Amino acid sequence: MRIVLVGPPGAGKGTQAAILSEKLGVPHISTGDLFRANIGEGTPLGIEAKSYIDAGNLVPDDVTVRMVESRLAEDDAKPGFLLDGFPRTTAQADELARILADLGVELDAVVQFDVSEDVVVERMLARGRADDNEEVIRNRMQVYAKETAPLLDYYSDKIVKIAAEGTVEDINERTMAALGK
């Protein structure tokens, strides 16, 4: 299966992706992991991304797109993948459509982990990260809502909405059932 995971920070995407990856037998591809791997290995794309990060800038879409494109071309991603953190915008969604068309495949689903803002705040405060306070978390939720709403419209025919509150196991069972697995 070829799946894009969307949801606000703290929705449990990473946790669910690890379980789904194992159950579905496809790699979990997180843009954060891609950046770290490319930078750590000193690949040309990693060096390029690091130059933006070191200057305090966001990595441009074209660099991110090239990393994702390269990763999706690897053998383990041929039977499917879980994309986490990409696409974040409709422009990136257009690029993903192009990449998939070049590979001769389509997305099976866009899994939207739906969770209330209060639950997200509670989960993220429980992580105990120094930069996570309620105001920062609620601001990140606003940014997510603004940036992701157009993406949900873009993928309206592929959205599989999952109630992402409850136990990890319950959320996973709901997700697998919604995917017909």
Sequence and secondary structure as in RCSB ss.txt:
>XXXX:A:sequence
MRIVLVGPPGAGKGTQAAILSEKLGVPHISTGDLFRANIGEGTPLGIEAKSYIDAGNLVPDDVTVRMVESRLAED
DAKPGFLLDGFPRTTAQADELARILADLGVELDAVVQFDVSEDVVVERMLARGRADDNEEVIRNRMQVYAKETAP
LLDYYSDKIVKIAAEGTVEDINERTMAALGK
>XXXX:A:secstr
 EEEEE  TTSSHHHHHHHHHHHHT  EEEHHHHHHHHHHHT HHHHHHHHHHHTT    HHHHHHHHHHHHTSG
GGTT EEEES   SHHHHHHHHHHHHHHT    EEEEEE  HHHHHHHHHHHT TT  HHHHHHHHHHHHHHHHH
HHHHTTTTEEEEE  S HHHHHHHHHHHTT 
